[in-house]
Amino acid sequence: MSYLILSFLFCGTVCAIAQIILDHTKLTPGHITSIFVAVGAFLDAFGIYDYFIMKCGGGALVPITSFGHSLIHGALAKAESMGFMGLLMGMFDLTASGITAAIIFSFIFTLIFKAKD
């Protein structure tokens, strides 16, 4: 199967699971997002998420689960070289650019668009 199809199936599965949870529980989108970040971190801690990336390509890097993967991946890589302090510092190495971009674009969009009442 091609990367395109596997990417689509992976992202679609993540979205379908989120929608099922949203429809059948009282969890809010914020709760579900937090759960998915934690699941991505858990899967990366055991090397499972890297398998999804190898098989599905970029489709495994798009959903919110990849943010958890990036947090743990950076922390574990830095911990190998710096020990315990590396755990704390490494989390932000891989995610800093994404967080910074989100903050900057959010600020720009608030200047351009008006919120609906």
Long-range contacts (C-beta under 8 A, 24 or more apart in sequence): 3-56, 3-57, 3-58, 3-59, 6-55, 6-56, 6-57, 6-59, 7-56, 7-57, 7-58, 7-59, 7-60, 7-62, 8-59, 9-56, 9-59, 10-52, 10-56, 10-59, 10-60, 10-63, 11-59, 11-62, 11-63, 14-63, 14-64, 14-65, 15-63, 33-64, 36-63, 36-64, 36-65, 36-68, 37-64, 37-65, 37-67, 37-68, 37-71, 38-68, 39-65, 39-68, 40-64, 40-65, 40-66, 40-67, 40-68, 40-69, 40-72, 41-68, 41-69, 41-71, 41-72, 42-68, 43-68, 43-69, 44-68, 44-69, 44-72, 44-73, 44-76, 45-72, 45-76, 67-95, 67-98, 70-94, 70-95, 70-98, 71-95
